[in-house]
Amino acid sequence: MVFEPGPVDDKVPRLPDRATAPVPLRIQLSADAKNLILGSWRLFGWKDVEVGAPPCWHRDPVCGVVISHDRPADKIDYRRLPDGADARSIWEINRWAEMTRLAMHGWLNDDANAIRTAQLWLEDWTERNPAGIGINWTSPLEAALRLINFTWFDAIVSAWSTEQAVRGRTLRDHQTMLRKRIVPVHAAWVWRHRSTGSSANNHLLGELAALVVAVSRWPGVAKVSCSADTAWDLLGREVLRQFAPDGGSYEQALHYHAFALDLAWQAARAVGCKAGEVHQRLALAARFLLALGHGTEPWDFGDSDDAAVVPLTLSRDQAAEETRAWLLGEDCPLRWWMGDPPVITMNIPTAGLTVHEWQPFPTSGYAGLRSHGWAARLDASPLGLGSLAAHGHGDALHVSVWDGPHALLIDPGTGGYHGHAELRTELAAWKAHNGPLPDPAGFKTPRRIGPFLQIQHHPVPKMIVEGSTAMARFEHEGYKFQRQVRRHEDHLEIRDTEDYRKPFSVTWTLPPGTEVKALPSATDTSFILTRAGKSWLMSLQVADAKISVEERRVSPAYARIETAKVIMVRQIKAGLATKIQRLG
């Protein structure tokens, strides 16, 4: 399917004034371009790999396994690739973010060679990935992410070509051919194969967002897909279905919350949405992310594959921190590209939404604390979206704690998906989180019967927030647990009890690199926790329990595995009080 997509609306996406580009952005783009052109890419914001120049589009750049390039996409089971290959790693280099990054550098730093290199790689991609053939056509979301990136790529290359009357002519001709070969087939594929079933979550939202963006730029593409208005109407329904009235994502996975918000906001900018119910829900989603996310050391709850949409931040490894800065209205490269963030503009019910020390999100089942330098997040949420809860973890009553930029009690992360099935199951399980559990057996349900399928969901916990205290109650399998988190003047206190005095356990997982030193005490068990040049005192007040320091695997980013210290407290009967206090 090759044809000229027709007249272009050059306001989609809206590009900023090149002359006002931040100097650090120009410098970073130049440094990135040097590595990208050599085939040295960084996956997921941390993993340095050699992909080739042009890349080998069907090769897992982490393990080196090459997947057949000539099999029909519907004949490839991307969940079970040979020899440990992971579809997510292959897809990462096929989302075209790196080519968009090269175009950004070419535009801001006047580098025609970088732009032409990116065009050549896209030409190579289209030759080696005919529609419907190979692993890169197995997921419509992957086609959608390519389409969004190409929309930005085309806008940037077109802007540079217009400014360069002589040098831009050749690039402009090549870009015309790329548009013909890329835009219609991707738009048609995304529309025809848009997600259903368990993938009708952030996948469907992303696919519709891509159609809104692409058809807004090239209205003629509607004849092989749908109109921008139709895509926007469908997307609006998904925004209202997937984000709760308090702004939280029903998927119960904070990274996917940010990912879906990014996708939806790309579409909102394309259609000029500045008010109304959908805009309001996105603004509430932004507020939720600010309240419950952390920038420098995120350790997000629920699943995460570290997906990004368009590479607009200064650097991928600091994307969470820059996103927070953007949402707070601070100057940063992301704001330079995207303009102002979504802002709440309508009157909304204030019940449960007024900011105290703890900010509750009752529909989503979370509370976030930001006070006196402390940050904490308490989970009293359902398992996840719909009957499958594809991205939810066994994390009811889990609490995460930070002191300023430093994480102290963490969520264990995700690890990976199909290429890391054992690790993914381990880190999503109850025992990987710090909510109180029956000792020694733990909970038997929910049961995971597939990578993205859970049955026998647990009941929804209950939560109460009053000033400096948040409390959650959880009844499950004959146990009644209560966790209370309170900020005192000089410390945080976490109290855990079980109403029937049945034995239970709590496992405090500490960030990798934390040194743990036991202190003698006649009244409690205490530890000095030291990391990044700072120290904290953790005191455990508990009678007749078994306490040990052990190690376990955690994952701060997709496919990244590290070892962390854990403080295990077993055979608790009369309750546990955990206090964390700054030292020095």
N, C-alpha and C positions, 0 to 999 in steps of 0.2 A: 504494500500500500504506500505508494510514493506520489505525493502531489503537493503543490504549493498551498500552505494553509491559509493564504489570503492576507488581507490587510492586517496590519499590526497596530494594536493599541500600545504605544510606547510608554504609557503611564503604568503599565503592569509588567513587572513590578516597578514601583516608583524608586528611581535611583537618586541618591543624594548628590549634591554639588561636589564634583571631584576635587575642586580647589580647597574644600574644607576638610578633606580626609585627615584624620589624626596621624601625626608623624609616626607614633609607635606602630600603627596599623601598616603603614607603608613599609616600614623596616621589617616587621614580622612576615608580611607577604613576600617580600624579597627573599628572606631566608628560607621560607617554606618552599618557594618556587625552585630554588637551587636543588633541594633534596628531591622534590617531586620529579623534576625533569630527569634526574639520574635514576629514577625508579626506586628511591628510598622513601617509603611511606610509613606513616605512623597510624596504626589501627586502634580504634576505641580510645584514642587519646593517650595511649601508653606503650603499645607494642610496636617496636621498630621492625620492619620487614623489608625484604627486597622483592619487588613485584615485577621488575623488568620495565623496559621502555620501548614500545608500549607494554603494558602489563599483560601477563597471561590471565585472561579473563575467566578461565574455568579452573584455575588452580587455587587450592586453599593455601594462602600465603604463610600460614602458621605451620602446618605439618607437611606441606609440599605435595600433597596428593592432587592429581589432575582428574577432574570429572569429565566424562565423555561429552564432547561438544556437539554431537550430531544426533542425539536422541531427542525425540519429542518431549517437550516439557511435561506433558501429562503422563509420561511413562517413567519419569524420574521420581523416586521416593526420597525427597530431600531430607526426610527425618532419619533415614538409614543409609548414609553414604559409606562407601568402602574405606577401610584402613584408617578409621578415626577422623576422616574429614568432617568439617563442620560447615553446614550451609551458611550460617550467619557470617563466618569469616570470609567466605567467597563473596557473598552479597555485599559485604562492606566495601570492597574495592570496585564494585559495579554500580554504586549509587551516584557516581559522577561528581561527588563533592570535590575531589582533587582537581578535576578539570575546571570546575567553577572557581576554585581557589587560584589556579593558574591565570584564569581570565581576570580575576580581581587584581592580581599583581600586574598583569599586562596593562590594564586600564589605568591603575593608579601610579604605576612606575614607568609607563611608556615602553613596554617590552613586547614588541610585535612577535618576537620569536616564541615567547611563552604562550601567547594566544594561539599561534599557528601550531605549536606542539600539542596543545589541548585539542584543537580541531582534528589533527592527524590521529590522535588517539581515539576520538569519537568516531572518525571514519573507520578506523580499524575495528572498533567495537561493533559497528553496524554490519561490517563484513563477516565477522566471526560469530555474531549472535542474531541470525535471522529470526523474525517473529515466531514464537511458539516452539523454538528449538533450543534445548539446553537448559541448564539449571537457572539461568538468569531470567527465565520466563515462568518459573514455577510458582511465583508469588506475585499477585497483582500489586501488592504494596511496593515491591521493589521497582516495578515499572512506574508506579506513581512517584516515588522518590526521584527516579531519574528524570521524570517529566518536570517536576518542580525545579530541580537543579538546572535542567536545560533551559527552562524559562528565564532564570536568572542569567545563565551563561549567554543566552541569545541577547538579552537586554544589554549586558555589559559589553559584549563584542560589538553590537550595533552602535552603542554609544561611542566606543573607541574609534570604530571605522568612520563614523560621521565626523569626528573631530580631526581625523587624519585623511585628508582628501586624496592624497596620492598613495601612501602606504596602505590605507584602509581598503582600497578597491579590491585587491586580491582576496583579502580576508573576508570581505563582504560577499564576494562570489562564492567562496567556499562555505560560508555560513548559510547562504541561500540553499545550497544543496543539502547541508545537514538538516535544516528545517524540514525540507521535503521528506527526507529519509527517516526522521526521528519523530516529529510531532504527531502526524496523523496516526501512525501505527501504534504509538504509545497511548494516545488518547483513546483510540478505538479498543485497544486491549484492556485498558483499565476499566472502561465502561462495560465492556462485554463480560469481563471476568471478575467484577467487583465482589468482595468477600461476602460470604454468608456463614451461618453456623457459628462455630467457636471463634472464627476470625472476624466476625462482625463486631469488632471492638475498635481499638485504635487503628487496625488495618483498614476497615471500611471508612473511618473518618479520614485517614490519610489519602485514600484513593479519591474520595469525593473532593477533598481539598485540592488535590492535583488537577482535577478536572475544572474546578472553579478558577484556579490560577491560569491554567493553559488556555482554556476557552475564553477567558477574559482578555488574554493577550491576543489570541488568534480566533476571533468569533467564527471564522469559516470552518473550524474543526468541529463545530457542533453537528455538522451533517454526518459525521462518523461516530459521534458520541452522544452528547446532549448539550443543551444550552447552558450557559453559565448560571442563569436563573434557576434552572432545574437542579443543577448540581448544588447550588447554594441552599436551596430549599431542603434538599435531602441532607445536606451537611448540617443545617440548623437543627433538624430533628435529631441527628446523632449527637450533637453537642448537648442538647437538652436531655437526651437519653443516657449519655455516658458520664456527664458531670452532674452531681447532686445540687440541689438548691443552695447548699452552703459552699459550693465550689469544689468539693472533693470529687475525685474520679471514682466511679463505682468499681473500677478494676482493682483498687486497693494496691496500687503499685506506683510509687511516687515518681520514678523516672518516666514511666509511660504517661503519667499525668502531665509532666513537662513536655514530653514528646507530642502528645495530642494537642496540648495548648499551642505549641509552636505551629503545628500543622494548621489548626483552625485559624490562628491569627494571620498566617500567610494568606489564607482565603479571604478573611475579613478585610485585610488591606486591599486585596485585589478588587473587591466589590465596593469598597468605600464604606463599610459598615461602621458607624460611629455611635449607634444607639439601638435600643430595642432589646427584646428578651435574650436573643443569642449573644449580643454584645455584653449584656449584663452578666450572663452566665460565665462568659470568658473572663470578665473582670473579677468575678468571684473566684474563679479557678486560679487566677494570678495571685489573689490575696491568700488563698489556701497554700499555694506553693511558697509564698514568702513566709507564712506562719510556721510551716512544718518542714521546710527544706533547710539545708545548711550548705553554705558555699564552699568553704575550703576543704572540709572533710565530710562529704555528704552522707555516706552510709545509708542510702535510701531504703525504705521498707518495700516489700513486695519484689516482684521480678524486675530485672533491668538488663538490657543488652547494650546499654550505652549508645543507643541510636541517636543520630543527629539528622536534621533536615537539610539545611543549607549552611555552609561553613562561615557564618557571619561573625563569630566571636574572634577575639584576638588570638586565642589558642584553644584547641579542643580540650586540653587537660584542665583548663580553668573555666570551662563553659558554665558550670553551675554557679560559680561566683559572679561571673559577668552577667548571667541571666538575672541574678538577684539585684545587681546594680542597675540593670535596665528597668526592672519592675519598680525599683525605688525611685526612678526618674533621674538617676545619676548619669553623667556623661561617660560614655564608653563606646567602643567600636560597634557593639550591637545596637546601641541607640542611634549611632550615626547611620547605620544601614536601615534600621526598621522604624525609626521615628519614635514617637511616644508609645508607651505600653497601654494596654487596656485599662481603663479607669472606670470605677463604678459611678454611674451618672443618674441612676434612678433611685427613688425611695424604696427601701427594702425592709422587711420585718427585722427588728433588732433582737428578737428573742434568740439567745444563744450566739449572737454575733458581736456583741459588745466586747471590746478589748479590755480585759483586766490583766492581771499578771499571767494568768492562763487564758488562752483564747480557745473556746470550745467550737467544735464543728460537729454538732449532734447527729446530723443525718449521716455523715460519712463515718462517724465514730472515732474521732481523734480530738486531742487537745494539745496545744503547743504553748510552751512557756518561754518567754524572753524577758529576763529581769535580772538586774544586778550582775550582768555579764554571763549569767547562766542561760542555757537553752536546753529544753527537754521536750520530748514528744511521747505521749502516752497513747497506746492503741486500744481502742474498745470497739473495733470494727467488725463487720461481717467478713466472711472469707474472701468474697470477690464478686465480679460481675456475672449475673445470671446463674444458671444451674451448673455451669462448668467451672466457674471461678478460675479461669485459665492462668491468671498471673498472681493469685493470692498465695500467701504463706501462712504457716501455722504460728501466727504471731500475736494472738489475742493477749492483752495485758502486757505486751512487751513495752519497755521504756528505753529510749535512747537519750543520752545526756552529753552535752558539750559544755566546756568552759571557754568562752570566747571562741577562738578558732580551733580549739583542741577537742577532739572527740574523746569521751571517757568510757561510756557504755555504748556498744555498737550493735547494729543489725548486721548479720553475717554476710549479706550480699546474695548474689545469685550463682556466680561461677560460670555457668554456660547453659546451653540448651542441648540440642541433639548430639553434638560431638562431646558433650560432657555430662551425660545423663546421670551417672552415679553421683557426681558432685552436686548437680542441680537438685536432685532428690534430697541429698543430705542437708544442704543449706536452706531449703524451703521447709524443712520439717520442724515440728514443735521443739525438739531437743536442741536445735541450733539457736533458738531464741531464749529470752530471759524471763518470759512469763512463768509463773508458778505452775508446776506439773505434778501429777500423782507420782509418788516415789515407791518403788523403782520403775514401774511399768510405763509411766507416761500415758498420754491419751492414745486411744485406738483409732479415733476418727477426727477429722475427715480422712478418707482413703484416696490416695493418688493412683489412678489406673491408667495414666498416660502422661506424657510430658505436660500437656495442657488440659487435663481432665481430672476433676476431683468430685467425689461423691460423698454423701453423708456429711453435709456441711455442719459445722458446729453452730450452736445458738449465738445470737448477737449479744455481746456484753452490754451492760448498762454503765453509763458514765454520769458523774456529777462534778461540776466545777464551781468552786467558791473561792474567789480571791487568789490566795497563794497556794491553794490545794486543789488537786485533781484526784478523783477517786473512780475506779472502775471495778465492777463486779462481774463475775463470769461463772455461770452454772453449766456444768458439762460432765456427763458420765458419772453422776452421783457425787460430784465435788462442787463446793461453793467457795470460790476464791475471791478475795478482795485485795486490790493493790491501791495504796494511797501514796501520792507523790506530793511533797510539800517543800516549799522554799522557806528556810529560816534565814535569820540575819546573816549567819556565817557559813551555812552549809545547806545541802539538799538532803532530804530524808525520804526513803522509800520503805513503806511498811507493807508486808505481805502476811495475810492470814487465811486460814481455811476454817469455815464455820463449824465443821464436824470434828475438827482437830485430827483429821486424817493426815498421815505423813506426806509431805510434799518436798519438792526440790526447787532450787533456783540456781541458775547458772549465769554468772556475770561475765560476758565476753568483752575483753579489753582490746583496744586498737593494737595492731601489730607494732612491735618496737617498744611496748610498755614494759618497764622493769618493775618487778613485784618483790617487795621485801616485807617479810612478816615481822611484826612487832610484838614483844611480850606484853600481856595485859591481864590483869586479874578480873576485869569486868566484861571484856568482849574480845573478839578476835580482830586485830587491826593489821592493815597493810599500808605501806608507803608505795604509791604508784608514781613512777617517774617517766616522763617522756618529753622530748623536745625542750629540755632544760627547765621544765616545771614539775612540781610535785604536788600530790594530793594525798590526803589521809582517807582511807576507806575503813570504816568500822562496822563490824557485823555483830549485832546484839541478838543472840539466839541461844536457847538452852538445849543441851544434849543433842546437838547436830554434828554431822561429820563434814569437815571443811577441808578442801584440798585445792591445790593450784595445779592445773593441767594445761594441755595445749590442744588446739583444734584448728581446722582449716577455715579460713574466711576468704572473701573475694571482694576487694575494693573496686574492681572494674571487671567488665566482661572478659572471661578467659584468664583472668589474673588470679593466682592462688598465693596466699601468704599464710603464715602461721601466727596465731595469736594466743596469748595467755588467757585462761579462763579460771575464775574462782568458783568452784562447785560447792554448793551448800546442800547437803542431803539430809534426809530424815528429820525435816523440820516438823514440829508438832504444835508448839505454842506460839508460833509466829516468828517472823524475821524482820528486824529493823536494820536497814543499810543506810549509813550516813557517809556522804562525800564532802570533804572540807578542803579548801585551798590551803597550801602551806607556803610560807614565805611571801 
